[in-house]
Amino acid sequence: MQLSPQRLLGFAFASADLLLEITAEGRIGFAIGASEALSGSAETALVGRAWRDFIDPRDRPMVEALLGGLNEGGRGGPVVVTLAGSAGASERGASFTAFRMPGNEGAISCAFSRAAAKVMHGLHDKSSFETATAALIETAKATGQELEMALVELGGLGALRKLLGPEASKDLDDRLAGALRAQSHGGGAAANLGSDRFALVRPKGDSVDALVQRLIQLVAIDPKHGVKPDARTMSLMGDASPGQILRALRYSLDNFIKDGMDGKPSTTLNEAVSRSVQRTLVEVGALGEAVNEKRFRLVYQPVVNLKANAALHHHEVLVRFGDNASPFPMIRMAEELDLIEALDIAVVEQTIAKLASDPQLKLAANISGRTITSPAFVQATKTMLAGTPEACGRLLFEITESAAIDDLALADRHLKALRSEGCMICLDDFGAGAASLAYLQQLTLDIVKIDGRYIRELQHGGRESNFIRQLVTMCSELGVKTLAEMVENANAEEAVRRAGVDFAQGWFYGAPADTPEQPTGAAVDTLAHVKPAARRMGSVEGWG
């Protein structure tokens, strides 16, 4: 059966809104379809223009790599691109597919279909790549599409960047990003993992060797520079749960970042899941034993009252595992593995015991945002305080944002229950997360601790100064005190004083120590004069 031109166009428009032909010279030689609705320009206005003028500048390196990698009979895409538009206009997205027809004088046939505008126009970092890939895997399960992850190492790329200098290196990186995106699923599933290591998700297809050679060709790296490309792939087909998938991806990427091609590769998602589970079990075992057997230690950092001549107000209790390294990875692990509540209860238990041993102490224990929604935690704390009444009125809880609080109303009921026992409530790291303002609005708080990044910049003036002054004013109107962390020198202290902050903490007053110590050069502010009834009122004033 002979196909008429009309029938061929019918088939083409069944899967596309706009058809273009790009000549060997890089210009649009033919255009037909819903061009004005898709791009804002009529077909007649497109003919003769360079294809680059049709594509948003942020996506041109990707399209250039896709077109440059097409051999005769080769097909590229689909990738989602943003179309060029007038300033201030809404961005227009399109799914773009290209085909180089043999014997067509080097021209490339292109099809565009409406698509949501792109949110990202570059390479992912590790974290966003893990999230995006996990979502692609779930979609592929539903559609039956076979995907794989390619891990690419370009040995010697760092040395080449130094040789080329900043401007040429940026051009090289732009070409490399475009080439990686052009080979990735939808043009938006590639990542820069640091230095000379990259990853991308792509439909299962040609060999990994072909992928590597295509990348080197597209990026135009001269062999004399000695860049040694290598890659391996991992099938993303499997029956793992979303949580297992995310952990497996993290495991695979962590190993690749650490060991490169020398590491033990996983060839399938299920294999990566199995290996990540084994690693997790080892880590859970160590962490679980540390929690159950209380094999951690507490250190204490002073917090001073700026309104009382920098006198000692209380100490923050910080947990340490084994050495003085940051406990943050272990705490995040505990949150991910549902061990954080047990850890928080163990820390509170030891904190209350410390309070019982010294009637002059006031201590602040950190509590995960995940833990504070647990009725069991609140009951356990009440039971411990009932058994140690001398600790009442001297315990403060710092609610951290390392894990989001899903139910603010429930969290607030629990905070009020703890305040009724004479405990103070502090919101940690205000300003570090997008949820901070919602927490301040919906939670009953006594103190807000301002994130250290603002304090470090405060002494230099600018936006941080205005932010902190406004925050202090807002908190004052709400009856909430403010605490500045990371006060590291006299200039920083003077800056937070001028801003009206109530309390301060940082190396200027003392580093975390194994025993609660007086702040450097500060007076002592004890609870000796505070009546027991006042200490149970649940007010900052009752804290001296």
N, C-alpha and C positions, 0 to 999 in steps of 0.2 A: 504494500500500500504506500502510495506516495504522500508525503507530508507537505501540505501547502504552507506558504509563509504565514497565513492567518492562523493555521492550526498550531504551528510552532510558537507564534506569539501567545496563543491561548494557553499552551502548556507553560510558557515562561511566566506569564502573569498570574498563573494559578499559584505560584510560589514567590512572587516578587511584586513590588509596587512600581519600581523604576528600573529600567535597563539602560546601561551605559556601555559604550565601547571606548576603551582607552588605546590610543595609537602608540606605536613604538616610540614616538617622540614625547609621550607623556601627556597628551592632550585628549580631551573628550571629543571623539569624532562622530559619535552618534548618541542620541538620547531619546527615549520614548517611555511614556508612562505618567504616573501621578507625581511629576516632578515638583510642581508648585506646592501641593499639599505636603509633600515629604520634606522638601528643601527650601521652599520659599521662592524658588526661581523656576520659570517656565523652561521646558526642554530646549527651546530655541536659544535661550540665553546661556545655556550650558555649553552648547557646541562651540568648540574652538578654545575653551578655557583649559588651563592646566588642571589636571585632576587634584593637585595639591590645594588649589583654591576652593575645592568642593569639600574638603575634609578639615575638621578642626585641627589647628597646629599641634595640639597635644597628642593627637592620634596619627599624625603623618608618619613618624618613624615606624610605627607598626604596619601601616598600610604599605609603605615603601618596602619594608622587609617582606611582606606577604607577596606583593607583586614581583619583587626581585627574585623570589625563590621559586617562581613558577617555570617549570620546563614545558615544552610542547606537550599538550594533553594533560597538563597538571591542573589540579583544582586546589584552591586555597579558601579557608574559612569554613563555616561562617564565623566572623568576628563582629562584635558590636562596636560601632564607631559613632562619634559625635560629628554631625555635619556642621560645616562652617556657616555662621549666620551673622546678622547685623548686631552691632553692640547693643546690649540690653535686651535682646530678644531671648525668648525661652529656648533652651538648648533642645536640639532635635537629634534623636538617636535613630540609628538604622543598623539592621543586621546585614552584613556585607559579605558576598561570596564572589570569587573571581575564578575564571577559567581561561586558559590559554589554548585557543583552538589551533590545531596543527594547520599549517598552510594559510594562515590568515595574516601574513605579513607582520607578524610580531604583535598584532593587536590583542588585547585582553578583554574578554566579555565579562561584564560585572552586573550583579543583581543586588538591588537594595530593597529591604522590607522594613516597615515600621518596627521600631523597638524602643523600649524605655531608654532615656538618656543615661549615659554612663555616669557612675558616681566616681570612679577611679580611672586615672589615665596613665598610671605608671606601674611600677612593680610593688607587690605587697611586701610588708615585713613578715617575719616569721609568724607572729601571732595572728595577724589578719589572714595570712595564707592558710593557716590551720583551720580557721573558722570557715573561710570561703570553700576550701576543699571538702570539709565535712559536709557542707550544704550541697555541694555538687555530687557527692557520693550518694546522698539521700535521694536527690533528684534522679540520678542515673539508675538507682534501684527501681524507681517507679516507671521509668521509660525503657529499661532494658539496655541502655547504652553502656558500652564497655569503656571504662576510663583507666588510665594508668598515670602514675606520677614519675616524672623523670627528674633525677638528681644530677646536676651538671657541675663539673669542676673544671675551671680554666686555670690550670697551674701556671704561675708566672704572670698572671694578669696584674697583680699589684705592682710588680717590678716594671711592667710596661707602662702603667699609669705614671709612675715616677719619672720614667724616661721621657714621656710625651709632654709632661707639664700640664697645668690646670685646664687650659682652654681645649687642647686636643684630647685630654682625658675625658672632659665633659662630652665632647662629640662622640668619643668611643662609647661611653656609657649610654648615651642616648640611642646609638645604633644597636647596642647590645640589648637594651630594654625593649626596643621595637622588635628585634628579632625574636626574643623570648616570648613576648606577648603574641606575635604573629603565629607562633607554633603552639600556643596554649589554647585551651578550650574557651571559645567565645572571645578570645583576645584579652581576657581579664583574669587569668589564673596562673600567673607567674610571680616568682618572689626572688628578692635579693636576700641571701642569707648571710651576707657579710664577706668581705674580701673577694675571694675568687669562686664562691660557691652559690649556686642558684638552684631553683626548683620550679617545675611547671607541671600542670595537669593537662593532659591531652587525650583525645580519642585514641584508642588502641589502633595502631596502624603500622607505619614503616619502622624499620629497625632503629635501635638507639644509635648505631654508628652513622646512619643516614642523617639522623637529627643533629648529631654533633658536627658533621661535615657541613650541613646546611647552615648552622649557626656561624661557624667560622667563615664561611663564604659570604654570608649576609653582613657580618660585622666587618669584613674586609681586614682581617688581621694578617699581616705579612708573616710568612713562616720564619723569616729571619729573626723575629722577635722572640722566638722560642716558647710561645704559649702552648702548653700541652693540654688539649681538651680530653675529657673523659666523661662518661655518663653511664648511668644504669637506671633501670626502670623497676617499678613495683606495681603490680596489678592492684587496682582499687576495687575489684569485685570481691564481695564477701557478705556474710550474714551477721556482722557485728552490730551491736547497739550503737546509737549516736555517741554515748559516753566512751565506749570502747574505741570507736573510730578516732575520736579526738585524741585520746591517750596514745593510740598507735601512731598517729601522724606525728604527735609531739615526740614520741620515742624515736621514730625514724629520722626526723629532722635534727633532733638533738645529737644523735650518733653521727649523722653526716657532717654537721657543723664541727663537731669535736674531732672526728677521725678522718673526714673526707672519704676517699675511695678505699682507704686502708681498713675501714670498719667492716663489720659483718653485715652484709646487706640482707634485707628481707625482700623476697621476690613477690610476695602476695600480701594483701591486707590482713588476711587471717593469720599469716605467720607473724606479721608485725604486732597484731593484737596479742598473740600468744607470748611474744617476747616482752611486750610492754606489761602484760599481766605478771609475768615472772619478776620483772624489775619492781613492779608495784608491790608484789607480795613481800619481796625482800625489804623494801622501804617501809611498808606497813608494819612488818615485823619489828624493825628497829624502832620506828616511831611509836607503835603500840606498846612495846616494852618500856620505852622511855616514859610514856604517859602512865601506864599501869603501875610501874615501879617507881614513879616520880624521879627518874634519872635525868633530871634537869636541875639547874640552879637558878636562883633569883638574884638579880643585881638591882641596885637602887640608885636613881638619879634625882638630885634635889630640884625642887620647884620653889621659887621665891615669890614673895608678895611685894610687888613694886610699889604698892601704896603704903608699905610699912618698912621703908628703908631697905628693901631687898632682904628682909628677914625670911628664914626658912618657913615655908608654908606646909609642904608635904613632900614625899618622895614618890616618883613613879616606879612601879615594880616592872622589871623587864625580865623575860625568860631567856635563858641561854642553854643550848644543847652542846655539851662536850667542850667547846672552846668559845672564844670570843667572836666567832664569825657571826654574820647577820642571821638571826633566827627566821627571817622572813620566808625563805624557801620551805623550811619545815612547817611553819604556820600555814602557808598556802597549801602544802601537801595535806596537812591535817584537815583543812577546810574541804578540800576536794574529796578526801577519803572518809568524811563524816566522823573524824576523830576530834574535831575542834572543841566540841562541848565537853568531852572528857578532859581534854587538856585545860580548858578554862576553869573547870571545877577544881582540878588539881592545883592550879595556880592560886585560885581564890582560897582554897583550904590552907595552903602554906602561908598566904598573905595574912589571913586571920590569925594563924598561929604566931606569926611574927608580931602582929599587933598586941596579942595577948602577952607576949614576953616583954614588951616595952610600952608602958602607958603614955610615953611622950610622943610616940610615932603617929603619923597620919600617912596612909599609903593608898596609892591609886593602882588598881589592877586593870590590865587591858582585857577587853571582852570582844569577841568577834560579833559582827552584826548578825551572823547566822545563829549564834548562841542565844542572843538576847530574846529571840522569839520562842525559846524553849521553856515551857512551864516547869520542866524538871530542873532546869538550872536555877530558876527563881526559888523553887521549893528547897533545893539543896542549899542555896545561900542562906535562906531564912533559918533552916535547921542549924547550920553552922553558927550563925550569929546568936541563935537562941542558946546554944551550948557555950558560947563565949561572949557573954553580955558586955564584958569590958572592952570589946572591940567595937561596939556600936558607936556610931557617930564619928568614927575615924577611918572609915573605908569609903573610897571613891572608885567608881567604875569608869574607865575610858572606853567608849564604844568605837571600835575601829571600822573603817570602810573597806577593809580588804575583801569582805564578802558583803554583797548588797543585802539590805533589809527588805524582804519582800512584802511583809505585812506591817506597815508603820503603826496602825491602830493597835495591833496586838503588842508590838514592841513597846509602845507608850504605856499600855496598861502594866506591863512588866516593870518598866522603869519607875512608874509611880509606886508599885508595890515595894521596890527596893528603896525608894526615897522614904517610904513610911517606916522603914527600919533604920533610918538615920543615915543612909548612904547618899553620897553626892554622885551626880551623873555628869560626865564630860563627853562631848563629841570630839573625837580625835581627828586631826588632819583636815580641818574645815578648809574647803577650797580645792582640795586635791581631786575630788570626784564631782560629777555632774549632779549627784543627789544631795549634796550638802545643804542647799537652801531648803529643799523639801524636808530634810531631817530637822533643820532649825525651826521650820514652821510647824511641824506636826509632832515633835517629840518634846517632852518636858525635860528641860536641861538646866543645869546649874552653871556649867562652864563650857565654853567653846575654845578648843585649841586650834590656833591658826597654823596652817601648813607651813613648814619650814622654808619652802621655796620663796614665799612672799617675804618672810623675815630677812632672808639673806639679801634680798634686793631692796628692802625697805630703807636702809641707810643711804642708798643712792638716790632716793626721791623717786619721782615719776608716778606711774600708774599704781604701783604697789602701795605707796604711801596713801594715796586717795582711797584705795580699796580697803585698807586696814582701818583708816579713820572712819569710813562709812560703816564698816562692820562693827567697830566698837560702839558707834552711836546707835546702830540698830539693836545690838545685843543689850545695851544699857536700857533702851526703851522697853525691851522684853524682860528685863530683870535678870539677864544672863551675864556672867563675868567672862572675860577673855584671857587667854593664856597664849603666850608666844613661845614656840619651840625654836631650837637651833639658834639661840642667842649666843654668839661665839666670841664677842669682844665688846669693849666698852662703847664703841660707836653704835653697835646694834642695840645695846641696852638703852642708850640715850634715845635712839630712834623710836623704840617701842614705848618708852616713857612718854615721849612727845605725842605719840598717837593715842595715848590714853589707855593702853593695855594694862590689865590688872595684875597678871602673874607672868613669870618668865621661867624658862628652862633652857639649859644648853651647857656647852663646855666652859663657858665663861664662869659658871657657878659650880661646875664639877662634872666629871665623867661618871658613868655608871660604875658603881663599886659594890664589892661583895657585902659590905655592911653600910647601913644608912649613915652618911656623913654630913656634917654641916657644910653649907655652901661656902665657897671660897670668899673669905673676907666679909661674910654676911652675919647679921645678928641672929639670935635664936628666937623663934616665935613658937612658944609651946602652947599646949592645951591646958596647962595647970589651972588657969583661971576660968575655964569654961565649965559651966555647970552641966552635969549629966543630962538633965532634961533638955537643955539647949542642944546638946550633941545629937539628940535623937530627932530634932525637929526637921531635919532634911533641908537646911538652908546653908548657903555658903558662909553667911555671917557666923553661924554656929561653929564654923571651923577655925575661928580665931582671926 
